[in-house]
Amino acid sequence: MSHTTIKDGIDCVISKDYFYKTESYYKLISKEISGKNKVFPSSNDVLDAYIVPVALTRAELAGIPILQWEISSGDVPNPSIVYSVNYFSDPSTYYIVKNREESRKISKHVTNCGKYPLCYQKVPENFEIANFSIFFGEVCTENENIKQIANKIYQTFKIPLINALFVIIDDKIFLSSISPVNVSKLSKEEKSMIEKTLLVD
Amino acid sequence: MGKFGVFVDRQTLSSSNQLQSLIRFRDIAESMGHEFYFLFPNEIHKIKTLDGLFIRSKTDPMNISYVASRIAELNGVKVIDDSKSIQICADKINMYLHMIKNNVTLPKTKFLRKSENKPENLKGIVEEIGLPLILKEPSTSFSMRVEKVNTLEEFSKVASRFLRLSDVLVAQEFVETRFDWRVGILNGEVIYACKYLIPKETFKIHDCVDGHRVYCTVESVMFDEVPNEVITTALKAANAVGTGLYGVDLKENAGNVYVIEVNDNPSLETTEDEFYPEAYSKIVSYIMNDSRQKFSDGKMKFSEVIDPDGVANDRN
């Protein structure tokens, strides 16, 4: 489900999920090809954002601190955060592997027994994970550092609604992935922020 | 002279034809003075050290080949296939929308959204394009998830199955032919042409019939034996996508030429280029910006023998 608002000759398609081959994604494609108005966000930006290694490369080039990533056919060091890279990938789904047994089991699962590669991000033992939904660059937190990074993510990918997974290591914040917004997991504050922010017809 | 990389994965290396084709690329690139590197997915970070990248693995926006293409672009490395070509060609909805926008002749084509999967809508599509019709899941490749449906019931059944994989499907008029034309185009120039002879057991170039794989026969065809309308239509279709390397599939029926699809990452390992010995070096030259080699043979300058008014050049 998506909403479109037209502002200053730009079609803004607002959706919680612009995933490849969804109706929202095709709405962007169709508007881009028709060429009547400029479209926001762009289909290229949403594809980039939801593919973890591409999102992190773009984010790094934009000066956003990221977790370094590697592609592997199965071997994953411990501890690591693991994402799949294939037709069925969803960046909302990630795995934390902490030992050899988990690493073997998860890599077998995400690579479909070695058929596809995976993306991993090596982390130290003392890491924490924090999830934030970003609405037009705004985020519900008092942490100025996260506010700044959230705004930079918005400026880079120009996606109205997005979820960002951060990893915190020794008080430093690193982007791990960007994914569609899961409405059922939004806090009251976040829902209220969406209501204030959205420019729905 | 520069560093030329070919991005491959384990599927690329699964047949001896593919392997031979890759070795030929290596030999030609090296004979042109370039350093040659095979790159596997776990070496993706090395892309930024190259001068040019050629992707030889199945392309789709959701798989590792798209990552390789974007990493190349973000690091200023010239790449075939570029990400825009992958985004358009790997997705039949996107591709056909580009064809329609550029007035490329297609079989009658309709899109079916998940929310429209109702008997009255299916009936409306059948009334418009007839039966049998071809149903395509957008990210089909090698004829997978392309099915011919003969009745409304079959249409409904196959549509429901495909709609689990995509929110929109393609329904297309069935155009019966004995073979498909395949025209290889690089940067708006034809670099080879061939025929894919459709196996008699099926309607598509690859299929699984009674548990057995059947494949088309490939026949390379000299340029002067290809109808002019096939060439002009193929160029129009390729130009509607971009300036990369494309294999355009076309059907000729009752005096009409229809584009069936524009493929990025076209196959080059099954004698498609038998009569076009310069096809590989042209690809390497284009990627490496090597002007010495670029389209040096007068006979191969197809754009010069084609009426430019018949060729669209409005790239999106």
HADDOCK unambig.tbl for C-alpha pairs under 7 A between the chains (distance, minus, plus):
assign (segid A and resid 21 and name CA) (segid B and resid 166 and name CA) 5.24 0.50 0.50
assign (segid A and resid 21 and name CA) (segid B and resid 167 and name CA) 5.98 0.50 0.50
assign (segid A and resid 22 and name CA) (segid B and resid 166 and name CA) 6.45 0.50 0.50
assign (segid A and resid 22 and name CA) (segid B and resid 167 and name CA) 5.12 0.50 0.50
assign (segid A and resid 23 and name CA) (segid B and resid 167 and name CA) 5.72 0.50 0.50
assign (segid A and resid 29 and name CA) (segid B and resid 94 and name CA) 6.71 0.50 0.50
assign (segid A and resid 33 and name CA) (segid B and resid 98 and name CA) 6.76 0.50 0.50
assign (segid A and resid 53 and name CA) (segid B and resid 67 and name CA) 6.86 0.50 0.50
assign (segid A and resid 54 and name CA) (segid B and resid 67 and name CA) 5.95 0.50 0.50
assign (segid A and resid 54 and name CA) (segid B and resid 70 and name CA) 6.70 0.50 0.50
assign (segid A and resid 54 and name CA) (segid B and resid 71 and name CA) 6.88 0.50 0.50
assign (segid A and resid 71 and name CA) (segid B and resid 41 and name CA) 6.31 0.50 0.50
assign (segid A and resid 71 and name CA) (segid B and resid 42 and name CA) 4.68 0.50 0.50
assign (segid A and resid 72 and name CA) (segid B and resid 42 and name CA) 5.02 0.50 0.50
assign (segid A and resid 73 and name CA) (segid B and resid 42 and name CA) 6.92 0.50 0.50
assign (segid A and resid 85 and name CA) (segid B and resid 62 and name CA) 6.95 0.50 0.50
assign (segid A and resid 85 and name CA) (segid B and resid 63 and name CA) 5.73 0.50 0.50
assign (segid A and resid 85 and name CA) (segid B and resid 64 and name CA) 6.30 0.50 0.50
assign (segid A and resid 86 and name CA) (segid B and resid 62 and name CA) 5.47 0.50 0.50
assign (segid A and resid 86 and name CA) (segid B and resid 63 and name CA) 4.42 0.50 0.50
assign (segid A and resid 86 and name CA) (segid B and resid 64 and name CA) 6.85 0.50 0.50
assign (segid A and resid 87 and name CA) (segid B and resid 62 and name CA) 4.95 0.50 0.50
assign (segid A and resid 87 and name CA) (segid B and resid 63 and name CA) 5.85 0.50 0.50
assign (segid A and resid 117 and name CA) (segid B and resid 41 and name CA) 6.99 0.50 0.50
